[in-house]
Amino acid sequence: MSKYASVRCEEEVGILLRVGNQKRISALFKERYSDFHVNEIDLNGKIVQLGSTEPPQERKGDVSVNEQEICSWIPADIRLSINEFQKRLESASSSSLPKSDKIWTERIEIQVTTLAKEERTKIHKWLTNFDRVSSETIDKDGEKYIIALYEAKNNRSKRRPATRAKYTHCTMYKEGVDTFEAVGLLSKKLRIKPSLITFCGTKDKHGKTTQRISISNIDACRLAQISKESKTVKLGSYEYLPQHLRLGDLKGNHFKILLRNVVADSDETINAAVESLKSQGFINYFGLQRFGSYEVSTHAVGKCVLQMKWLEAFDLILKPKSNDQEFMTRAKHEWFTNRNPVAAIKIIPPWHRSIESNLLHGLAKYYAKNDLIGAFMRMPRNSRHLYIHSFQSFLWNQVASYRIKEMGLQPAVGDIVFVDKEHDDFYIQDINDEADCGEEYDTELLSDAVPSRPAVKTLKSEDLPNYTIYDVLIPIHGSQIRIQDSSIKDYYYELLKKEDLDTDCFLKFKPVSDQPKGAYRRLLIRPQNVSHKIMRYSDSDPVDSFIQSELDKLSVKTQNETTESASNDTEDKTKDKICAIVEFSLPSSSYATMALREIMLSNSEYAVLHNTEFETIKVRSQATQKGAVDDNNEPETKRSRVNFNAEEM
């Protein structure tokens, strides 16, 4: 395999070991969006749900409609006209009157020349009591007037009601798009910058996911209307709060995963595998999605970036992909043939935005000046960091495997742990591993997302009785995380040397603003709220509805009866297939795929066991082989096995 080829199996990125020694099952995973459900867990430990899609009923402004001062400033006939105007606007909206109707341009004038600024402000606040009515102050013939008029749908200049907080928080449910794509869709509809929409963490596009977002100064009614019109994004559980959400404002994620076509010698094998995951946990590897799914692995690009071999890194990023659009294929050919980025970007439509197009635009501006760092900085921040973070993950996986191979599954002298054992895990900043985001997010919102780094210490022999393997940390090497004198320091440095990097590569990296800071990551994770359900089904059963989505919960007609029928009618001989619904919670930045490794065969093991080409595994619709899948029948592979001893914990 070429050193720059995409990652084909787990062993290539250091994913080598398992905790448990139990029998494992064969199954199809993530075949459809309906197989993979993710709900964010907020800072209070509550699983986020879509809830009601109706906007909240707001409390009216803090100025009474009948307040004595307002009555003295505004004549009764004008107050009556404003009330009637509001009613006509509501009626016009419900009957969808044409834009040419005079109701949309009607204006009611309030003479306020003699009033002070504070008094005029109080009138503006009073007008927020009226739905669909906006207001503004104008000068006319030397006099001042407050104008009451129709609030256009996209009018963000409308004064926010005095009782409403600045940020609208809501739950976002999505299918088939990642978080950045969903935010892009909302920002386009709202006609605002994507940076005004913030979230706690990114969610995969290959599933049905639910998370909280916050938007600056937007009426929930507008969001509710967009939600009704969208096919991929639904919004609900609205509330107005004074603070926006930040990256990292979550405890973790709750997963419901459907494993199709399960092959196991008995139900007990499945039960035992899930029980092992619950009690013993899993090695907290970075999953394959961290390293990309295209022709060139992201950690290979990250290595070139750290070496500051800019042209080599750019060539890897711009390497042709099998799914490139025709214009992008021609643009890349222009770059590799003539090294002419100016000609290349002329081929790309102005509406197209991707990592590659951003890089080519940067090269068009800076390549002739030999400012390759400037070209690199033209890419969005999250995209730039994606590559270096991927290489850090590549190192971490290998070091984690080395630590377990050398010292087993118990704390050892030289291990690193948090001084405060109750401290929440501190991870590298969560980024979207497949982002093609063309917009930059506010650096302020990103920087204030990083929590203060907790203190760590190196274990001595007298500390060992007070800690378990679940307390052990493996550093993610970076500019602010230096590898201390620990059990894995020499091996970390050997890996860097093997990759032609020195031990200070992160600290020396330019530009300084992009230096990866590093973090501490737990070696093992024990999932919480673990449960599972075994079901028999046939091809005629509605498998896609076996897990009820957040959107399904809002439907009057649910799928409960269908699901019960499929799960309980085990006597029907036509139900010749088995599936399992596995449910668990993980902290942020832990991978559900790595948790499932404890109960499932890997792709490479599945291929050997079933005599199947590796490349075809993802598209196989059935696992038709029969018979037991256990440790005695598994083929010999390069994967090491680790026996777990609970007494050593």
C-alpha positions in Angstrom: 0.0 0.0 0.0 1.2 3.5 -0.8 2.1 5.6 2.2 -0.5 8.1 1.1 -3.3 5.7 0.2 -6.6 5.9 2.1 -6.9 3.8 5.3 -8.4 0.4 4.4 -8.3 -1.3 7.8 -7.9 -0.6 11.4 -4.4 -2.0 11.8 -3.0 0.7 9.6 -3.8 3.4 12.1 -2.8 1.5 15.3 -6.2 0.0 16.2 -4.9 -3.4 17.2 -6.3 -4.6 20.5 -9.5 -5.4 22.3 -10.3 -5.5 26.0 -12.7 -8.4 26.1 -12.0 -12.0 25.2 -15.6 -13.0 24.6 -17.2 -14.4 21.5 -18.0 -11.8 18.9 -20.7 -11.5 16.4 -20.9 -10.8 12.7 -23.4 -8.1 11.6 -24.0 -5.4 9.1 -23.6 -1.9 10.6 -24.7 1.5 9.3 -26.3 0.2 6.2 -28.9 2.9 6.2 -29.5 6.3 8.0 -32.2 4.6 10.0 -29.6 2.2 11.6 -27.7 5.0 13.4 -29.4 7.4 15.8 -27.4 9.9 17.9 -28.8 12.2 20.6 -26.6 14.8 22.3 -26.3 14.7 26.1 -26.3 18.3 27.5 -24.2 19.6 30.4 -27.0 18.6 32.8 -26.7 15.0 31.7 -30.1 15.1 29.9 -30.5 13.4 26.5 -31.5 16.0 24.0 -34.9 15.4 22.2 -36.6 17.2 19.4 -39.8 17.9 21.4 -42.4 20.3 20.2 -41.9 22.0 16.8 -44.1 24.9 17.7 -42.5 28.2 18.6 -42.9 29.3 22.3 -45.7 31.6 23.4 -43.9 34.7 24.5 -44.7 36.9 27.4 -45.5 40.4 26.0 -43.3 43.4 26.4 -42.7 45.0 29.8 -44.7 48.1 28.8 -48.4 47.6 29.4 -50.7 48.3 26.5 -52.9 50.4 28.7 -50.1 52.1 30.6 -51.0 55.7 31.5 -47.9 57.3 30.0 -48.5 55.6 26.6 -52.0 56.8 26.6 -50.9 60.3 27.2 -48.3 60.2 24.4 -50.4 58.4 21.7 -54.0 59.5 20.9 -56.7 56.9 21.4 -57.6 56.8 17.6 -54.0 55.9 16.7 -53.8 53.2 19.4 -57.0 51.8 18.0 -55.6 51.9 14.4 -52.5 50.0 15.5 -54.7 47.3 17.1 -56.8 47.0 13.9 -53.6 47.0 11.8 -52.2 44.0 13.7 -55.5 42.1 13.2 -55.5 42.9 9.4 -51.9 41.7 9.1 -52.7 38.4 10.8 -55.7 37.9 8.5 -53.6 38.8 5.4 -50.9 36.4 6.4 -53.3 33.5 6.9 -55.1 34.2 3.6 -51.8 34.7 1.7 -52.6 38.0 0.1 -50.4 39.0 -2.9 -47.3 41.2 -2.3 -49.0 43.9 -4.2 -51.8 44.4 -1.6 -51.5 47.8 0.1 -51.6 46.2 3.6 -47.9 45.3 3.3 -46.9 48.9 2.7 -49.3 50.6 5.1 -47.7 52.9 7.7 -49.2 54.4 10.8 -47.5 57.6 12.0 -47.1 58.7 15.6 -45.9 62.3 16.2 -43.1 62.3 18.8 -41.3 65.5 18.2 -41.9 66.8 21.8 -40.9 63.5 23.4 -37.4 62.8 24.8 -35.3 59.8 23.5 -36.1 57.7 26.5 -39.8 58.3 26.0 -39.5 57.4 22.3 -37.7 54.2 23.3 -40.6 53.3 25.6 -43.0 53.6 22.7 -40.8 51.3 20.5 -40.9 48.8 23.4 -44.7 49.1 23.6 -45.0 48.3 19.9 -43.2 45.0 20.4 -46.5 43.9 22.0 -48.0 43.6 18.5 -47.2 40.6 16.3 -46.1 41.3 12.8 -45.6 45.0 13.6 -42.2 46.7 13.4 -41.3 50.3 14.1 -38.7 52.9 13.2 -38.1 56.6 13.9 -38.0 59.1 11.0 -37.6 62.8 10.4 -40.3 64.4 8.3 -40.6 68.2 7.6 -38.5 69.0 10.6 -40.7 66.8 12.9 -40.0 63.3 14.4 -42.3 60.4 13.8 -42.4 56.8 15.0 -43.7 54.7 12.1 -45.6 51.4 12.8 -45.4 49.1 9.7 -45.4 45.5 8.6 -42.4 43.4 9.8 -41.0 41.8 6.6 -40.0 38.1 7.0 -36.3 38.8 6.7 -36.3 42.0 8.7 -33.6 41.3 11.3 -33.6 45.0 12.4 -36.8 44.7 14.3 -36.3 45.5 17.9 -36.2 42.4 20.1 -39.0 42.4 22.7 -37.8 43.6 26.0 -38.6 40.3 27.7 -36.8 38.2 25.1 -33.2 37.1 25.6 -30.7 37.6 22.7 -30.2 33.9 21.7 -32.7 31.5 20.4 -31.8 27.9 21.5 -33.5 25.0 19.8 -33.0 21.3 19.1 -31.9 20.4 15.6 -32.8 17.0 14.1 -31.2 16.1 10.8 -30.8 13.2 8.4 -28.3 12.8 5.6 -26.3 16.0 6.2 -23.5 16.7 8.7 -23.7 19.6 11.2 -21.8 22.1 9.0 -24.1 21.4 6.1 -27.2 21.8 8.2 -25.9 25.1 9.6 -25.2 26.2 6.1 -28.8 25.4 5.0 -30.2 27.3 8.0 -27.9 30.4 7.5 -28.9 30.5 3.8 -32.6 30.5 4.6 -32.1 33.1 7.4 -29.7 35.2 5.3 -27.2 35.4 8.1 -23.6 34.3 8.5 -23.0 30.7 9.6 -20.9 32.0 12.5 -24.1 33.3 14.1 -25.3 29.7 14.5 -23.3 27.9 17.2 -23.4 24.3 18.5 -21.8 22.0 21.0 -20.3 19.4 18.7 -20.4 18.0 15.2 -22.6 15.1 14.2 -22.2 12.6 11.4 -24.2 12.8 8.2 -24.7 9.0 8.0 -27.5 8.8 10.6 -30.4 10.5 12.3 -28.9 12.9 14.8 -30.3 15.3 17.4 -28.4 18.2 19.0 -28.8 21.7 20.4 -28.0 24.8 18.5 -28.2 28.6 19.3 -28.8 31.5 16.9 -28.3 35.2 17.6 -31.3 37.5 17.5 -33.7 35.3 15.5 -37.4 34.9 16.2 -38.4 31.3 16.8 -41.4 31.7 14.5 -39.0 32.1 11.5 -37.2 29.0 12.5 -40.4 27.1 12.9 -41.4 28.1 9.4 -38.0 27.0 7.9 -38.4 23.7 9.8 -41.7 23.0 8.2 -40.3 23.6 4.7 -37.1 21.6 5.1 -36.9 17.8 4.3 -33.5 17.2 6.0 -33.5 19.5 9.1 -36.2 19.8 11.7 -36.2 22.2 14.7 -38.0 22.1 18.0 -37.9 22.8 21.8 -37.3 26.5 21.3 -36.3 28.8 24.2 -34.7 32.2 24.5 -31.6 32.5 26.6 -29.0 35.2 27.3 -25.9 33.0 26.4 -25.0 31.2 23.2 -23.8 27.6 23.0 -20.1 26.8 22.7 -18.2 23.9 21.2 -17.7 21.5 24.1 -20.9 22.4 26.0 -22.1 18.8 26.2 -21.5 15.7 28.3 -21.4 13.3 25.4 -23.8 11.5 23.0 -26.4 8.7 23.4 -26.5 6.1 20.6 -29.1 3.7 19.4 -27.7 1.4 16.7 -29.3 -1.3 14.7 -27.1 -4.2 13.7 -28.6 -6.1 10.8 -28.2 -9.7 9.7 -26.5 -10.8 12.9 -24.7 -14.1 12.8 -24.1 -15.7 16.2 -24.3 -19.2 17.6 -27.0 -18.2 20.1 -28.7 -15.2 21.7 -26.5 -15.8 24.7 -23.5 -15.0 22.7 -25.0 -11.6 21.9 -26.0 -11.1 25.5 -22.5 -11.9 26.8 -20.8 -9.6 24.3 -23.0 -6.6 25.2 -22.5 -7.4 28.9 -18.7 -7.4 28.4 -18.9 -4.0 26.7 -21.0 -2.7 29.7 -18.7 -4.0 32.4 -15.3 -3.8 30.9 -15.5 -1.0 28.3 -13.3 -0.5 25.3 -10.0 1.0 24.2 -10.7 4.6 23.4 -9.2 4.6 19.9 -9.8 7.3 17.3 -12.0 5.5 14.7 -11.4 5.1 11.0 -13.6 8.1 10.2 -11.0 10.2 11.8 -8.6 9.4 8.9 -10.9 10.1 6.0 -12.6 8.0 3.3 -11.0 9.5 0.2 -8.1 8.3 -1.9 -5.5 10.0 0.4 -5.7 9.6 4.2 -6.0 12.8 6.2 -3.2 11.9 8.6 -0.8 11.6 5.6 -1.7 15.2 4.7 -1.3 16.2 8.3 2.2 14.7 8.4 3.3 16.8 5.4 1.7 19.9 6.9 3.7 19.4 10.1 6.9 18.9 8.1 5.9 22.1 6.3 6.3 20.4 3.0 3.6 22.6 1.6 3.5 21.7 -2.1 3.5 18.0 -1.2 0.6 18.6 1.2 -1.3 20.6 -1.5 -0.8 17.9 -4.1 -2.3 15.3 -1.7 -5.3 17.5 -0.9 -5.8 18.2 -4.6 -5.3 14.6 -5.7 -8.2 13.6 -8.0 -11.1 11.7 -6.3 -13.4 9.2 -7.8 -16.5 11.3 -6.9 -15.1 14.6 -8.2 -17.4 16.7 -10.4 -16.3 17.2 -14.0 -15.2 20.8 -13.5 -13.2 19.9 -10.4 -11.5 17.1 -12.3 -10.4 19.7 -15.0 -9.3 22.2 -12.4 -7.1 19.7 -10.7 -5.7 18.6 -14.0 -4.8 22.2 -14.7 -2.9 22.4 -11.4 -0.9 19.2 -11.8 -0.2 19.9 -15.5 0.7 23.6 -15.6 0.8 24.6 -11.9 -1.5 27.5 -12.9 -4.0 28.0 -10.0 -5.4 31.2 -11.7 -6.5 29.1 -14.7 -7.7 26.4 -12.4 -10.1 28.6 -10.4 -11.6 30.0 -13.7 -12.9 26.4 -14.4 -14.6 26.2 -11.0 -18.1 27.8 -10.8 -18.3 30.7 -8.3 -21.0 29.0 -6.3 -18.9 25.9 -5.6 -17.2 25.8 -2.2 -15.0 22.9 -0.9 -11.6 22.3 0.7 -10.0 22.0 -2.7 -11.6 25.1 -4.2 -10.6 27.2 -1.1 -7.0 25.9 -1.5 -6.9 26.7 -5.2 -8.2 30.2 -4.5 -5.5 30.6 -2.0 -2.9 29.4 -4.4 -4.2 31.8 -7.1 -3.5 34.7 -4.7 -0.3 33.6 -3.1 1.5 31.0 -5.3 3.2 33.5 -7.5 4.5 35.3 -4.4 5.8 32.0 -3.0 3.7 32.5 0.1 2.5 28.9 0.5 1.5 29.4 4.2 -0.8 32.2 3.0 -2.4 29.7 0.5 -2.8 27.2 3.3 -4.5 29.8 5.5 -7.1 30.4 2.8 -8.7 27.2 3.8 -11.3 27.3 6.6 -9.9 26.9 10.1 -11.7 23.6 10.9 -10.4 22.1 7.6 -6.8 23.1 8.3 -6.9 21.6 11.7 -8.6 18.4 10.5 -5.3 17.2 8.9 -3.0 17.9 11.9 -5.6 16.5 14.4 -5.8 13.4 12.2 -2.0 12.9 12.5 -2.2 13.4 16.3 -4.9 10.7 16.4 -2.7 8.4 14.3 0.1 8.7 16.9 -2.3 8.4 19.9 -3.7 5.1 18.6 -0.3 3.5 18.3 0.8 4.7 21.7 -2.4 3.4 23.3 -1.8 -0.1 21.8 1.9 0.0 22.9 0.9 0.9 26.5 -1.5 -2.0 26.8 0.8 -4.5 25.1 3.7 -3.6 27.5 1.8 -3.1 30.8 -1.6 -4.8 30.4 -4.9 -3.6 31.7 -3.9 -2.3 35.1 -2.3 1.0 36.3 1.5 1.0 36.3 4.3 3.2 37.6 4.8 5.9 35.0 1.2 6.2 33.9 -0.4 9.7 33.7 -3.7 10.4 35.6 -5.7 13.5 36.5 -4.9 14.9 39.9 -8.7 15.4 40.4 -10.1 11.9 39.7 -13.6 13.4 39.3 -12.6 15.8 36.5 -14.4 15.5 33.2 -12.4 14.2 30.3 -10.4 16.9 28.5 -10.2 16.1 24.7 -8.7 17.7 21.7 -11.2 20.2 20.2 -13.9 18.3 18.5 -14.0 18.8 14.7 -15.9 17.4 11.9 -13.9 14.7 10.3 -15.5 15.0 6.9 -16.1 18.8 6.8 -16.1 20.6 3.4 -17.2 23.8 5.1 -16.6 26.9 3.1 -17.3 29.4 5.9 -15.0 30.4 8.7 -16.4 30.3 12.3 -15.7 33.1 14.7 -12.4 32.5 16.4 -13.8 34.0 19.6 -16.5 31.3 19.7 -13.9 28.6 19.1 -11.4 29.8 21.6 -13.8 30.2 24.5 -14.9 26.6 23.9 -11.7 25.2 25.3 -11.9 24.5 29.0 -9.1 25.1 31.5 -6.6 22.2 31.3 -6.8 20.0 34.5 -3.6 19.1 36.4 -2.1 15.7 35.8 0.5 13.6 37.7 2.7 10.6 37.0 1.9 7.5 39.1 4.4 6.2 41.7 4.2 2.8 43.3 2.4 4.1 46.3 -0.3 5.6 44.1 -1.3 2.4 42.4 -3.9 1.1 44.9 -5.9 4.3 44.5 -6.3 4.2 40.7 -7.8 1.8 38.0 -7.1 1.4 34.3 -10.0 3.7 33.7 -8.1 6.6 35.2 -5.0 6.2 33.0 -4.5 8.9 30.3 -2.5 8.9 27.1 -1.4 12.4 26.1 -2.2 13.8 22.6 1.1 15.4 21.8 0.9 19.1 21.0 2.4 22.5 21.5 1.1 22.8 25.0 1.1 19.1 26.0 4.7 17.9 26.4 5.3 14.2 26.9 6.4 13.9 30.5 8.8 11.3 31.9 6.3 8.5 31.7 6.0 4.9 30.6 5.3 5.9 27.0 7.6 8.9 26.4 10.4 7.0 24.6 7.9 5.2 22.3 6.2 8.5 21.4 9.5 10.0 20.4 10.5 6.9 18.4 7.2 7.2 16.4 8.0 10.8 15.6 11.5 10.0 14.5 10.1 7.2 12.3 7.8 9.7 10.6 10.8 12.1 10.1 9.5 14.6 12.7 11.4 15.9 15.7 10.0 16.0 19.2 9.2 19.8 19.0 7.4 19.6 15.6 4.1 20.8 17.1 5.8 23.7 18.9 7.8 24.8 15.9 4.9 24.6 13.5 4.0 27.8 11.6 1.6 29.6 11.6 1.6 29.8 15.3 -2.2 30.4 15.4 -2.6 26.9 14.0 -0.3 25.1 16.4 -2.3 22.1 17.8 -2.3 22.4 21.6 -2.8 18.8 22.4 -4.8 17.2 25.2 -5.2 14.2 27.5 -7.4 11.3 26.5 -8.6 8.4 28.6 -7.1 5.0 27.6 -10.3 3.1 28.3 -13.9 4.1 28.4 -16.9 2.3 30.0 -20.1 3.2 28.2 -23.1 4.3 30.4 -26.8 3.4 30.0 -26.0 0.2 28.1 -28.9 -2.0 26.9 -29.8 -4.1 23.9 -32.7 -5.9 22.3 -32.6 -9.0 20.0 -35.3 -9.2 17.3 -36.2 -11.7 14.6 -37.4 -10.4 11.3 -38.0 -11.2 7.6 -37.4 -9.3 4.4 -41.0 -8.1 4.5 -40.7 -6.5 8.0 -40.2 -2.7 8.2 -36.7 -2.8 9.6 -36.1 0.9 9.0 -38.8 1.6 11.7 -37.3 -0.7 14.4 -35.7 2.4 16.0 -38.1 5.2 16.5 -36.5 8.5 15.4 -37.1 11.9 17.1 -39.3 12.8 14.1 -41.3 9.6 14.4 -42.1 10.4 18.0 -44.0 13.5 16.8 -46.2 11.5 14.4 -49.7 10.6 15.6 -49.2 7.1 14.1 -46.1 5.6 15.6 -44.3 2.4 14.7 -44.6 0.7 18.0 -47.1 -1.9 16.9 -45.0 -2.9 13.9 -41.9 -3.2 16.0 -43.6 -5.3 18.7 -44.9 -7.6 16.0 -41.4 -8.1 14.5 -39.8 -8.6 17.9 -42.3 -10.9 19.6 -43.5 -13.2 16.8 -40.6 -15.5 17.1 -42.6 -18.6 16.2 -43.1 -17.4 12.7 -40.6 -19.5 10.7 -40.4 -16.9 8.0 -38.6 -14.6 10.4 -35.2 -16.2 9.6 -33.0 -13.2 10.3 -31.7 -11.6 13.5 -31.0 -8.0 14.3 -29.9 -6.3 17.5 -30.6 -2.8 18.8 -27.7 -1.7 21.0 -28.0 1.4 23.1 -25.3 3.3 25.1 -23.9 6.7 26.1 -20.4 7.9 25.5 -18.4 11.0 26.5 -17.7 13.5 23.8 -15.0 12.5 21.2 -15.4 8.8 21.9 -16.3 6.7 18.9 -19.4 4.4 18.8 -17.6 2.3 16.1 -14.8 1.6 18.6 -17.3 0.6 21.3 -18.9 -1.8 18.8 -15.5 -3.4 18.1 -15.9 -5.2 21.5 -18.9 -7.1 20.3 -18.4 -7.3 16.5 -15.8 -8.7 14.1 -13.8 -6.0 12.3 -14.1 -5.6 8.5 -10.8 -7.5 7.9 -11.8 -10.3 10.2 -15.2 -10.5 8.6 -13.6 -10.7 5.2 -11.3 -13.6 6.2 -13.9 -15.5 8.1 -16.4 -15.3 5.2 -13.8 -15.5 2.4 -14.9 -12.2 1.1 -13.1 -9.4 -0.7 -12.5 -6.5 1.8 -13.7 -3.8 -0.7 -17.1 -5.5 -1.0 -18.0 -5.7 2.6 -19.6 -2.3 2.9 -22.0 -3.0 0.0 -22.9 -6.6 0.9 -26.6 -6.7 1.8 -26.6 -10.0 3.6 -24.2 -12.2 5.7 -25.5 -15.5 4.5 -22.9 -17.7 6.2 -24.3 -20.1 8.8 -22.7 -21.6 11.9 -21.0 -20.4 15.0 -18.8 -17.4 15.2 -16.6 -17.9 18.2 -13.0 -17.6 19.3 -12.2 -21.2 18.4 -13.4 -20.8 14.8 -11.9 -17.4 14.1 -9.0 -17.3 11.7 -5.5 -16.2 12.8 -5.0 -12.5 12.1 -2.4 -10.0 13.0 -4.7 -8.6 15.7 -3.4 -9.2 19.2 -5.9 -10.3 21.8 -5.8 -9.0 25.4 -7.3 -11.1 28.2 -9.2 -8.9 30.6 -8.8 -9.6 34.3 -11.4 -7.8 36.4 -9.3 -8.3 39.6 -6.5 -6.2 38.0 -8.8 -3.2 37.8 
